[in-house]
Amino acid sequence: MEGSNQNYDSFLQEIEGVDDYWGSTFRAIYECEDHAKFMEHLEKRIKYHDKEIERMCNNYYQGFIDSIRDLPQVRSQVKTIISKVSEMDQAICQSSKKFGEKCENLLESCKVEENIKAAVKALSSCLPVFVTYSKLQKQIKDKRYYPALKTLEQLEHMYLPRVSNLKFFQQMTENIPRMREHIKEVSMSDLKDFLEHIRRLSSKIGEVAMRHTAEQNSREAEIIDLKSRRRRQGLNSTDAKLKAKSVSLDEDEDISAQHLIDFSPVYRCLHIYTVLASRDVFENYFRSQRKEQARLVVQPSFSLSSTNIQDYRLYLQSVVGFFVQEDHILNTSNGLIDRSYLNQLWSTSLTKIISNLKSSTSVCKDAALLLKIKDLLILFSSTLKNYGYTVAPVIEYLLEMKDQYNEVLTQRWVRVFQDILDQENFVPVQVANLAEYEEVIETFPFRDDQLDSADFPRKFPFSAMVPKVYHQVKEFIYAGLKFCEDFHPSQKELERMIKKSTTLLLSKTFTGCLSNLFQRPHLTLFQVTQILIDTSYLEKSSVYLEEFVFNITGSPVEAQFLFRNDISLFKVARDDAEKQICDKLRNKLDEFLSLENYDWTLSEPQGHASSFITDLIAFLRSTFETFANLPVEVTQKAAHIACEHIAKSLLHFMTRDDVKQISMGALQQMNLDFIQCEQFAASEPVAGLEEGALLHYFSDLRQLLDLLMSWDWPAYFHDYGQENNKYDLVNPITAIMILEKLREGDKRSVFLALKRSERDKRKLLDTVLKQLQQLANIN
């Protein structure tokens, strides 16, 4: 028991003695497995300590009570001390406050004095800076940017270093690049305004420059005229006039770009960028802007189909104005642009200008407008040539435009020729007196000695169309020469242009009108014949046209022929006319042949030719008489066609399907008619034909008629296929057709069939038909 109490006491001592770790003690207590006893022992120990604490408190309580009793006395003493200290503190504070105020006043006065001294010193050093800066601001305000840059440079390198210790030094130093940039921007803005201004004034400058060129050209022409008159007359007064005119030319100075535009923004901006070491930037910008303006200038602002000459005038004036400005800048800007740049810009722009003008004039159908455009282009090229620009492409374009002008003229003359042809009746011109005769001769220079000596009324071989067309051709040449005014082509070039345009007018335009005329059904054979005669006289008039051209162009008499080298100006028209003559001759022949009224059952012939054949032959004779003025080959061709058509038509009468039977009497009547045709062919109705040329067309029908009428079939069959066959042109098939119709004609009489001879003839006819059929099958 005592041993366990000792253990509990040792445990409690460990707990009381150790403050940080009790784990081993608690483990030992739990291992004893007598917790309740330990707790009782622990409770006793607690009560023991409580008694100890109470005993100690009782021992010290009396001293605490005494201290409490003395505390009120100490309080009163402390209050006394505090009041005295407060009084002393207030006295000291009042004294020190007055002292401090005096010291502060003294310090403030010293500081002010030092500041004044520093301010006076600083102001003395800053005054040149401020004066220079104020001057700089005024120069910028007055747009004197180049002097402003010089002032800015002076401020930066001379005056600002003196105030480098001041605060505004850094601000000014930082502001200097911004001011330079501001000057660049403002000067560039002025340049942009200037570029916009001169773009608007381009047309005005071009107008002045082109007007001056026109006046100069007219004055030069006047001077040349005065000189020529002075040489012819040798008068001093003329010399005086010449000198007066020269003086007036000297006094009338050239109105150039600088008289209308102030170029100072360009020079100012160039100097500014040069000073700022940015000249390359300025040059590139200026050139790019001017290239863009050149692109806008050469782009027409009007419709390409415009017919208002004012649009073209303003367009070309704007181009002239732009390049007059460029020339002035080239000569006054000290290398801002150079000649190679300007030539390249002009070459590019000129290509676009010509392209735009080509697009516009290609759709123009007004010759007067083309003439005005030509005049503008000549003045345009003369003006720019005076400023040193190459204008050869403009001249080349004018040559191309000449072809366009001629084409437009040709289209106009198409209507002129159509009106003439519509109003013409194509009968030879007949005059009743000398006045009318001379009027025709004056219009068309025709000379014929026989006609000159004839009595009135006189009849010309041509219709009124010839002098009218000849007059219009001269008018066409006059109109074409208007394009060459002020153009000054060479003599050969001028003659070449006249020949080309006039030849095309006659061989294409007028010929086309004639071809259209031939398509009209109301034209008669005699009218077509007269048209063909008229074309031959128009061809002969080429010699008169040559004289006319030589007179108005001043060419020498021995100049090269213009038109006489051409084989035929109206070849197409001649071919059409010949075709029309042949067609209308066939139609007329068909009208006579349509009157055919054969009685194919006729027993005996009439004893004379049919009336339609005699009328036809009479018509042909009169027709070929009217063909006397036609070319021989045309008349001969007509004769060939007429004879061939008659021969075929007569054969067709017998072979057509509606003719079912033919009697020998009808065949003999056909033979009489055919003899008339052969006699006409043998009479040589047209001169120059070979003997038998027309009879050739009647040979096949003649052999057929002879064979049928002579009944020479044994000879036909015997000689068939041989060279000496006198019926070599008889076709077996044709013979079969006619024999069958003859056989049908014989069947009409029953009494004839009772005769032995007729029966034998029929048998023979059947035999002949069989043999002919065999030949036809073989062939």
BATISE-509409 format. One line per 2 residues: number of its first residue (from 1); their letters; for each residue x, y, z of C-alpha. Coordinates in steps of 0.02 Angstrom, whole numbers, plus 50000, padded with zeros to 5 digits. Example, Ala and Ser with C-alpha at 12.3 -4.5 7.8 and 13.67 -1.06 7.14 Angstrom:
BEGIN
1) as) 50615/49775/50390; 50684/49947/50357 .
END
This chain:
BEGIN
1) me) 50000/50000/50000; 50139/50118/50047 .
3) gs) 50231/50069/49892; 50084/50119/49784 .
5) nq) 50065/50287/49875; 50247/50322/49843 .
7) ny) 50222/50284/49663; 50075/50406/49655 .
9) ds) 50179/50538/49740; 50317/50513/49615 .
11) fl) 50192/50528/49476; 50124/50691/49545 .
13) qe) 50300/50760/49566; 50339/50720/49386 .
15) ie) 50179/50806/49333; 50219/50958/49439 .
17) gv) 50400/50961/49391; 50385/50933/49204 .
19) dd) 50295/51064/49099; 50317/51001/48922 .
21) yw) 50296/50813/48910; 50189/50699/49018 .
23) gs) 50168/50553/48903; 50280/50431/48995 .
25) tf) 50198/50476/49162; 50023/50445/49096 .
27) ra) 50078/50283/49018; 50148/50224/49186 .
29) iy) 49985/50274/49274; 49883/50173/49149 .
31) ec) 49996/50026/49164; 49962/50017/49355 .
33) ed) 49778/49991/49314; 49722/50082/49472 .
35) ha) 49657/50240/49404; 49530/50278/49537 .
37) kf) 49656/50278/49676; 49769/50392/49577 .
39) me) 49624/50512/49552; 49589/50514/49739 .
41) hl) 49768/50547/49776; 49770/50684/49644 .
43) ek) 49614/50765/49722; 49699/50770/49892 .
45) ri) 49850/50853/49815; 49742/50986/49736 .
47) ky) 49657/51026/49900; 49827/51041/49982 .
49) hd) 49883/51170/49860; 49721/51267/49877 .
51) ke) 49753/51283/50063; 49929/51343/50030 .
53) ie) 49866/51477/49913; 49738/51536/50037 .
55) rm) 49867/51547/50175; 49985/51652/50067 .
57) cn) 49847/51774/50022; 49804/51802/50202 .
59) ny) 49986/51846/50239; 49995/51990/50104 .
61) yq) 49823/52066/50115; 49865/52194/50249 .
63) gf) 50001/52279/50145; 49879/52295/50000 .
65) id) 49752/52382/50110; 49881/52506/50171 .
67) si) 49932/52549/49992; 49751/52584/49948 .
69) rd) 49736/52703/50095; 49892/52804/50039 .
71) lp) 49834/52821/49858; 49719/52975/49884 .
73) qv) 49862/53076/49955; 49971/53038/49804 .
75) rs) 49829/53093/49689; 49819/53268/49758 .
77) qv) 50005/53291/49743; 50003/53232/49564 .
79) kt) 49867/53356/49519; 49971/53498/49591 .
81) ii) 50122/53446/49491; 50019/53431/49333 .
83) sk) 49947/53606/49349; 50119/53681/49374 .
85) vs) 50188/53587/49225; 50042/53646/49117 .
87) em) 50072/53826/49162; 50256/53811/49121 .
89) dq) 50216/53725/48957; 50097/53863/48903 .
91) ai) 50226/53995/48942; 50359/53902/48844 .
93) cq) 50241/53873/48696; 50195/54057/48683 .
95) ss) 50378/54107/48685; 50430/53976/48559 .
97) kk) 50283/54020/48444; 50337/54200/48432 .
99) fg) 50516/54145/48403; 50462/54025/48268 .
101) ek) 50362/54159/48179; 50513/54272/48177 .
103) ce) 50623/54132/48110; 50497/54087/47975 .
105) nl) 50485/54267/47918; 50673/54277/47910 .
107) le) 50687/54116/47811; 50550/54168/47691 .
109) sc) 50636/54332/47658; 50800/54244/47623 .
111) kv) 50716/54120/47509; 50628/54258/47412 .
113) ee) 50791/54348/47393; 50876/54192/47327 .
115) ni) 50731/54156/47210; 50736/54331/47141 .
117) ka) 50920/54316/47107; 50896/54145/47025 .
119) av) 50748/54208/46924; 50843/54358/46862 .
121) ka) 50986/54247/46811; 50872/54118/46730 .
123) ls) 50771/54250/46638; 50930/54329/46574 .
125) sc) 50982/54161/46499; 50806/54116/46437 .
127) lp) 50763/54281/46356; 50850/54240/46188 .
129) vf) 50763/54070/46189; 50593/54148/46213 .
131) vt) 50625/54284/46084; 50683/54154/45958 .
133) ys) 50536/54040/45998; 50414/54183/45978 .
135) kl) 50493/54225/45811; 50476/54042/45761 .
137) qk) 50291/54040/45804; 50260/54198/45704 .
139) qi) 50351/54128/45552; 50248/53969/45560 .
141) kd) 50090/54070/45576; 50139/54174/45424 .
143) kr) 50178/54012/45328; 50360/54061/45311 .
145) yy) 50413/53883/45338; 50585/53888/45264 .
147) pa) 50642/54036/45376; 50553/53947/45519 .
149) lk) 50665/53796/45493; 50818/53908/45498 .
151) tl) 50754/53989/45659; 50717/53817/45732 .
153) eq) 50893/53760/45692; 50963/53917/45775 .
155) le) 50855/53888/45929; 50908/53706/45941 .
157) hm) 51095/53727/45922; 51129/53902/45990 .
159) yl) 51006/53952/46126; 50932/53794/46201 .
161) pr) 51102/53726/46259; 51117/53880/46372 .
163) vs) 50961/53830/46468; 50992/53643/46474 .
165) nl) 50977/53647/46666; 50799/53713/46659 .
167) kf) 50643/53607/46656; 50572/53675/46494 .
169) fq) 50734/53630/46405; 50680/53450/46395 .
171) qm) 50505/53498/46339; 50572/53611/46203 .
173) te) 50699/53482/46151; 50563/53352/46136 .
175) ni) 50450/53475/46045; 50577/53521/45910 .
177) pr) 50554/53359/45809; 50366/53381/45823 .
179) mr) 50382/53559/45759; 50487/53501/45614 .
181) eh) 50357/53368/45576; 50221/53498/45593 .
183) ik) 50310/53610/45468; 50326/53461/45350 .
185) ev) 50142/53420/45369; 50085/53600/45347 .
187) sm) 50196/53626/45195; 50136/53459/45124 .
189) sd) 49957/53514/45155; 49992/53674/45060 .
191) lk) 50068/53569/44921; 49912/53460/44914 .
193) df) 49803/53615/44904; 49917/53680/44767 .
195) le) 49906/53516/44670; 49717/53519/44682 .
197) hi) 49716/53701/44629; 49823/53674/44474 .
199) rr) 49720/53521/44428; 49567/53632/44420 .
201) ls) 49662/53763/44321; 49734/53641/44193 .
203) sk) 49597/53674/44066; 49617/53862/44085 .
205) ig) 49805/53853/44061; 49781/53739/43910 .
207) ev) 49654/53858/43837; 49774/54006/43852 .
209) am) 49920/53906/43782; 49820/53840/43634 .
211) rh) 49746/54010/43597; 49919/54087/43598 .
213) ta) 49982/53951/43480; 49837/53983/43363 .
215) eq) 49872/54171/43365; 50056/54141/43338 .
217) ns) 50022/54026/43190; 49904/54153/43112 .
219) re) 50031/54292/43137; 50169/54189/43061 .
221) ae) 50056/54159/42912; 50025/54347/42901 .
223) ii) 50212/54383/42909; 50247/54256/42772 .
225) dl) 50111/54337/42668; 50183/54511/42700 .
227) ks) 50357/54452/42652; 50294/54375/42492 .
229) rr) 50200/54535/42447; 50354/54638/42489 .
231) rr) 50458/54531/42372; 50327/54548/42236 .
233) qg) 50295/54734/42257; 50458/54795/42331 .
235) ln) 50368/54932/42431; 50444/55015/42585 .
237) st) 50273/55030/42662; 50257/54842/42664 .
239) da) 50426/54831/42750; 50365/54953/42882 .
241) kl) 50210/54849/42909; 50319/54696/42929 .
243) ka) 50426/54782/43060; 50270/54843/43152 .
245) ks) 50201/54668/43152; 50365/54598/43219 .
247) vs) 50366/54727/43358; 50189/54680/43406 .
249) ld) 50244/54499/43414; 50389/54544/43528 .
251) ed) 50276/54645/43641; 50149/54505/43655 .
253) ed) 50248/54392/43768; 50209/54211/43792 .
255) is) 50077/54180/43923; 50154/54038/44020 .
257) aq) 50101/53942/44174; 50183/54060/44302 .
259) hl) 50068/54202/44247; 49915/54104/44301 .
261) id) 49982/54000/44446; 50094/54035/44596 .
263) fs) 50215/53889/44605; 50291/53946/44770 .
265) pv) 50211/53803/44870; 50310/53681/44766 .
267) yr) 50475/53773/44787; 50442/53802/44972 .
269) cl) 50400/53622/45006; 50551/53565/44905 .
271) hi) 50668/53678/45007; 50590/53620/45170 .
273) yt) 50611/53436/45129; 50786/53469/45066 .
275) vl) 50834/53553/45231; 50753/53409/45326 .
277) as) 50854/53283/45224; 50693/53211/45150 .
279) rd) 50709/53271/44971; 50693/53094/44902 .
281) vf) 50531/53070/44998; 50462/53233/44928 .
283) en) 50516/53194/44750; 50436/53022/44755 .
285) yf) 50276/53091/44829; 50267/53236/44706 .
287) rs) 50298/53124/44557; 50173/52994/44614 .
289) qr) 50040/53128/44639; 50073/53205/44470 .
291) ke) 50066/53034/44389; 49898/53005/44470 .
293) qa) 49839/53176/44411; 49903/53135/44237 .
295) rl) 49802/52974/44241; 49646/53074/44289 .
297) vv) 49680/53207/44158; 49696/53084/44014 .
299) qp) 49538/52994/44068; 49395/53083/43978 .
301) sf) 49253/53144/44087; 49128/53137/43945 .
303) sl) 49043/52995/43856; 49142/52915/43716 .
305) ss) 48991/52937/43604; 48981/53125/43637 .
307) tn) 48948/53237/43488; 48986/53399/43580 .
309) iq) 49151/53474/43520; 49164/53570/43684 .
311) dy) 49192/53405/43776; 49342/53366/43665 .
313) rl) 49407/53545/43679; 49403/53543/43870 .
315) yl) 49484/53371/43871; 49631/53421/43760 .
317) qs) 49649/53590/43849; 49664/53499/44015 .
319) vv) 49800/53387/43945; 49894/53536/43871 .
321) gf) 49877/53632/44035; 49945/53487/44135 .
323) fv) 50100/53464/44029; 50131/53652/44016 .
325) qe) 50138/53649/44207; 50257/53501/44202 .
327) dh) 50370/53592/44080; 50374/53745/44193 .
329) il) 50415/53638/44346; 50552/53550/44247 .
331) nt) 50635/53716/44205; 50616/53801/44375 .
333) sn) 50621/53669/44513; 50806/53627/44514 .
335) gl) 50791/53442/44477; 50624/53401/44557 .
337) id) 50581/53312/44394; 50698/53272/44250 .
339) rs) 50677/53256/44064; 50675/53066/44062 .
341) yl) 50535/53062/44191; 50434/53191/44094 .
343) nq) 50461/53102/43927; 50404/52938/44004 .
345) lw) 50250/53020/44080; 50209/53104/43914 .
347) st) 50233/52945/43815; 50119/52845/43931 .
349) sl) 49987/52982/43935; 49992/53008/43747 .
351) tk) 49961/52823/43718; 49806/52830/43829 .
353) ii) 49747/52995/43749; 49757/52922/43574 .
355) sn) 49672/52763/43632; 49528/52862/43709 .
357) lk) 49510/52969/43554; 49510/52815/43443 .
359) ss) 49372/52738/43548; 49271/52899/43534 .
361) ts) 49296/52938/43350; 49270/52757/43297 .
363) vc) 49085/52777/43336; 49073/52954/43267 .
365) kd) 48966/52970/43112; 48975/53160/43096 .
367) aa) 49105/53221/42970; 49092/53401/43033 .
369) ll) 49132/53343/43210; 49282/53243/43148 .
371) lk) 49346/53399/43059; 49332/53500/43220 .
373) ik) 49420/53363/43317; 49557/53362/43185 .
375) dl) 49580/53551/43203; 49590/53531/43392 .
377) li) 49720/53393/43376; 49827/53496/43258 .
379) lf) 49822/53643/43378; 49852/53522/43522 .
381) ss) 50007/53448/43439; 50074/53619/43386 .
383) tl) 50057/53686/43562; 50144/53540/43646 .
385) kn) 50277/53535/43510; 50320/53715/43556 .
387) yg) 50353/53653/43733; 50471/53516/43672 .
389) yt) 50355/53367/43675; 50357/53233/43541 .
391) va) 50194/53233/43443; 50233/53107/43306 .
393) pv) 50101/52983/43372; 49970/53120/43357 .
395) ie) 50014/53144/43174; 50004/52956/43147 .
397) yl) 49834/52954/43229; 49777/53096/43117 .
399) le) 49822/52989/42966; 49716/52848/43038 .
401) mk) 49578/52972/43076; 49583/53026/42894 .
403) dq) 49525/52851/42846; 49385/52862/42974 .
405) yn) 49337/53033/42905; 49333/52964/42728 .
407) ev) 49226/52819/42787; 49102/52939/42866 .
409) lt) 49101/53044/42707; 49073/52886/42607 .
411) qr) 48923/52842/42713; 48852/53016/42684 .
413) wv) 48880/53001/42496; 48790/52835/42496 .
415) rv) 48631/52932/42535; 48677/53064/42406 .
417) fq) 48700/52933/42270; 48541/52844/42321 .
419) di) 48443/53006/42306; 48515/53035/42132 .
421) ld) 48473/52859/42076; 48299/52866/42152 .
423) qe) 48257/53026/42057; 48337/52974/41892 .
425) nf) 48235/52900/41747; 48393/52846/41650 .
427) vp) 48357/52922/41481; 48487/53017/41379 .
429) vq) 48498/53203/41419; 48417/53311/41287 .
431) va) 48444/53500/41278; 48338/53623/41180 .
433) nl) 48457/53771/41169; 48636/53826/41191 .
435) ae) 48612/53884/41371; 48554/53712/41425 .
437) ye) 48694/53632/41325; 48828/53740/41408 .
439) ev) 48751/53707/41578; 48776/53520/41552 .
441) ie) 48953/53546/41484; 48998/53656/41631 .
443) tf) 48943/53520/41753; 49021/53376/41657 .
445) pf) 49166/53419/41540; 49109/53312/41393 .
447) rd) 49169/53356/41218; 49107/53283/41054 .
449) dq) 49136/53375/40889; 48988/53294/40805 .
451) ld) 48873/53341/40949; 48942/53519/40953 .
453) sa) 48895/53545/40770; 48725/53462/40782 .
455) df) 48563/53558/40777; 48454/53581/40929 .
457) pr) 48381/53488/41013; 48541/53393/41048 .
459) kf) 48546/53228/41138; 48693/53172/41247 .
461) pf) 48736/52987/41249; 48725/52983/41439 .
463) sa) 48584/53017/41562; 48575/53157/41691 .
465) mv) 48650/53038/41817; 48825/53061/41744 .
467) pk) 48845/53250/41774; 48760/53236/41944 .
469) vy) 48875/53096/42002; 49027/53184/41929 .
471) hq) 48981/53343/42024; 48958/53244/42186 .
473) vk) 49128/53160/42163; 49208/53332/42152 .
475) ef) 49113/53384/42308; 49177/53227/42393 .
477) iy) 49356/53272/42348; 49330/53449/42414 .
479) ag) 49261/53378/42577; 49407/53258/42590 .
481) lk) 49534/53398/42563; 49459/53495/42709 .
483) fc) 49537/53367/42824; 49708/53405/42751 .
485) ed) 49696/53591/42789; 49830/53640/42916 .
487) fh) 49885/53458/42909; 50017/53488/42774 .
489) ps) 50043/53311/42707; 50169/53285/42568 .
491) qk) 50114/53303/42388; 50127/53116/42357 .
493) el) 50035/53076/42518; 49897/53199/42472 .
495) er) 49877/53123/42298; 49879/52949/42373 .
497) mi) 49740/52993/42495; 49634/53073/42358 .
499) kk) 49656/52926/42242; 49618/52799/42378 .
501) st) 49461/52886/42442; 49394/52931/42269 .
503) tl) 49426/52758/42199; 49337/52679/42346 .
505) ll) 49194/52801/42325; 49168/52752/42144 .
507) sk) 49215/52569/42146; 49132/52523/42311 .
509) tf) 49006/52653/42366; 48931/52706/42201 .
511) tg) 48945/52530/42133; 48853/52465/42287 .
513) cl) 48714/52591/42256; 48702/52532/42076 .
515) sn) 48696/52351/42132; 48552/52392/42248 .
517) lf) 48468/52485/42106; 48480/52331/41995 .
519) qr) 48380/52232/42122; 48228/52342/42093 .
521) ph) 48101/52253/41981; 48035/52411/41898 .
523) lt) 48196/52439/41798; 48174/52408/41614 .
525) lf) 48298/52331/41496; 48331/52499/41413 .
527) qv) 48361/52583/41582; 48488/52450/41631 .
529) tq) 48570/52474/41462; 48579/52662/41490 .
531) il) 48655/52636/41664; 48790/52528/41587 .
533) id) 48824/52663/41458; 48830/52794/41595 .
535) ts) 48961/52697/41693; 49074/52694/41541 .
537) yl) 49065/52884/41528; 49099/52900/41714 .
539) ek) 49253/52793/41691; 49310/52903/41547 .
541) ss) 49286/53056/41658; 49435/53001/41766 .
543) vy) 49549/53108/41657; 49444/53261/41701 .
545) le) 49452/53214/41885; 49641/53206/41872 .
547) ef) 49647/53382/41800; 49530/53440/41937 .
549) vf) 49641/53364/42073; 49798/53437/41994 .
551) ni) 49719/53609/41991; 49667/53611/42173 .
553) tg) 49825/53528/42241; 49951/53621/42133 .
555) sp) 50028/53463/42062; 50130/53478/41902 .
557) ve) 50047/53429/41740; 50168/53285/41715 .
559) aq) 50119/53210/41882; 50080/53025/41891 .
561) fl) 49907/52972/41837; 49787/52947/41981 .
563) fr) 49644/52846/41908; 49689/52792/41732 .
565) nd) 49795/52647/41796; 49639/52565/41866 .
567) is) 49570/52431/41750; 49389/52468/41791 .
569) lf) 49312/52574/41927; 49143/52495/41900 .
571) kv) 49185/52314/41868; 49060/52248/41994 .
573) ar) 48925/52366/41930; 48964/52315/41751 .
575) dd) 48949/52132/41797; 48784/52165/41885 .
577) ae) 48721/52268/41739; 48771/52136/41612 .
579) kq) 48683/52005/41716; 48529/52114/41729 .
581) ic) 48531/52145/41540; 48541/51959/41508 .
583) dk) 48405/51919/41636; 48289/52055/41574 .
585) lr) 48322/52007/41392; 48272/51828/41434 .
587) nk) 48116/51891/41523; 48071/51999/41374 .
589) ld) 48097/51853/41256; 47988/51747/41369 .
591) ef) 47851/51878/41352; 47854/51858/41163 .
593) ls) 47871/51669/41172; 47724/51661/41291 .
595) le) 47616/51722/41146; 47648/51557/41055 .
597) ny) 47484/51483/40994; 47533/51331/40889 .
599) dw) 47397/51218/40825; 47486/51053/40847 .
601) tl) 47354/50965/40742; 47378/51080/40593 .
603) se) 47364/50986/40429; 47452/51115/40321 .
605) pq) 47573/51257/40370; 47521/51439/40357 .
607) gh) 47651/51477/40227; 47734/51613/40331 .
609) as) 47813/51630/40502; 47707/51648/40658 .
611) sf) 47669/51825/40715; 47752/51804/40885 .
613) it) 47914/51752/40797; 47914/51901/40681 .
615) dl) 47878/52017/40827; 48018/51936/40927 .
617) ia) 48142/51957/40784; 48092/52140/40763 .
619) fl) 48116/52169/40949; 48289/52092/40946 .
621) rs) 48343/52198/40798; 48287/52360/40882 .
623) tf) 48363/52307/41047; 48533/52271/40972 .
625) et) 48527/52439/40885; 48508/52522/41055 .
627) fa) 48656/52419/41114; 48769/52512/40993 .
629) nl) 48844/52618/41132; 48875/52468/41243 .
631) pv) 49042/52379/41247; 49056/52252/41107 .
633) ev) 49080/52105/41225; 48917/52147/41315 .
635) tq) 48818/52156/41153; 48895/51994/41091 .
637) ka) 48855/51907/41254; 48674/51966/41243 .
639) ah) 48662/51901/41065; 48727/51731/41116 .
641) ia) 48606/51721/41261; 48458/51775/41154 .
643) ce) 48491/51645/41017; 48524/51507/41142 .
645) hi) 48365/51548/41238; 48257/51553/41079 .
647) ak) 48326/51387/41017; 48295/51300/41184 .
649) sl) 48121/51376/41198; 48070/51316/41024 .
651) lh) 48130/51142/41063; 48039/51149/41229 .
653) fm) 47876/51192/41138; 47881/51020/41054 .
655) tr) 47942/50919/41202; 47835/50989/41342 .
657) dd) 47713/50871/41426; 47553/50963/41382 .
659) vk) 47584/50935/41196; 47517/50758/41171 .
661) qi) 47519/50751/40981; 47604/50840/40836 .
663) sm) 47553/50839/40655; 47670/50855/40508 .
665) ga) 47585/51021/40464; 47628/51089/40637 .
667) lq) 47805/51024/40616; 47820/51115/40450 .
669) qm) 47754/51276/40530; 47885/51257/40666 .
671) nl) 48013/51240/40526; 47956/51405/40448 .
673) df) 47973/51495/40615; 48141/51415/40643 .
675) iq) 48202/51475/40473; 48163/51655/40526 .
677) ce) 48267/51633/40681; 48411/51558/40581 .
679) qf) 48404/51702/40459; 48414/51825/40604 .
681) aa) 48564/51732/40676; 48649/51728/40507 .
683) se) 48620/51914/40478; 48755/51958/40608 .
685) pv) 48645/52073/40714; 48799/52113/40821 .
687) ag) 48964/52164/40747; 49123/52070/40781 .
689) le) 49051/51895/40796; 49131/51749/40708 .
691) eg) 49037/51677/40562; 48908/51550/40617 .
693) al) 48933/51590/40802; 48747/51621/40829 .
695) lh) 48688/51486/40709; 48776/51360/40816 .
697) yf) 48637/51372/40947; 48506/51318/40817 .
699) sd) 48606/51171/40748; 48534/51034/40858 .
701) lr) 48353/51086/40823; 48392/51107/40637 .
703) ql) 48460/50930/40625; 48308/50864/40719 .
705) ld) 48185/50953/40603; 48279/50898/40448 .
707) ll) 48280/50718/40509; 48095/50718/40548 .
709) ms) 48043/50804/40387; 48157/50705/40270 .
711) wd) 48129/50541/40364; 48312/50500/40339 .
713) wp) 48320/50371/40478; 48428/50243/40384 .
715) ay) 48566/50372/40370; 48544/50421/40553 .
717) fh) 48561/50242/40615; 48700/50201/40494 .
719) dy) 48807/50353/40539; 48763/50357/40724 .
721) gq) 48920/50376/40829; 49030/50416/40678 .
723) en) 49123/50578/40647; 49039/50614/40480 .
725) nk) 48863/50594/40550; 48760/50741/40488 .
727) yd) 48634/50712/40630; 48762/50699/40767 .
729) lv) 48670/50828/40876; 48504/50733/40876 .
731) np) 48475/50652/41044; 48386/50482/41033 .
733) it) 48278/50522/41184; 48220/50687/41108 .
735) ai) 48185/50601/40944; 48082/50467/41035 .
737) mi) 47977/50600/41122; 47934/50690/40960 .
739) le) 47905/50530/40859; 47783/50468/40989 .
741) kl) 47688/50633/40976; 47689/50617/40785 .
743) re) 47620/50441/40801; 47482/50506/40915 .
745) gd) 47444/50640/40785; 47424/50509/40649 .
747) kr) 47297/50410/40752; 47168/50550/40740 .
749) sv) 47106/50492/40567; 47023/50322/40546 .
751) fl) 47023/50336/40357; 47209/50365/40349 .
753) al) 47232/50206/40446; 47146/50107/40306 .
755) kr) 47279/50159/40178; 47417/50036/40150 .
757) se) 47549/50171/40140; 47499/50238/40308 .
759) rd) 47503/50065/40383; 47677/50040/40314 .
761) kr) 47729/50209/40382; 47666/50163/40554 .
763) kl) 47761/50000/40550; 47915/50096/40499 .
765) ld) 47884/50220/40638; 47871/50080/40763 .
767) tv) 48031/50005/40698; 48120/50174/40711 .
769) lk) 48057/50197/40889; 48122/50025/40938 .
771) ql) 48293/50062/40866; 48297/50233/40950 .
773) qq) 48249/50153/41114; 48394/50031/41095 .
775) la) 48514/50178/41066; 48441/50269/41215 .
777) ni) 48467/50117/41326; 48645/50097/41265 .
779) n) 48683/50278/41303 .
END
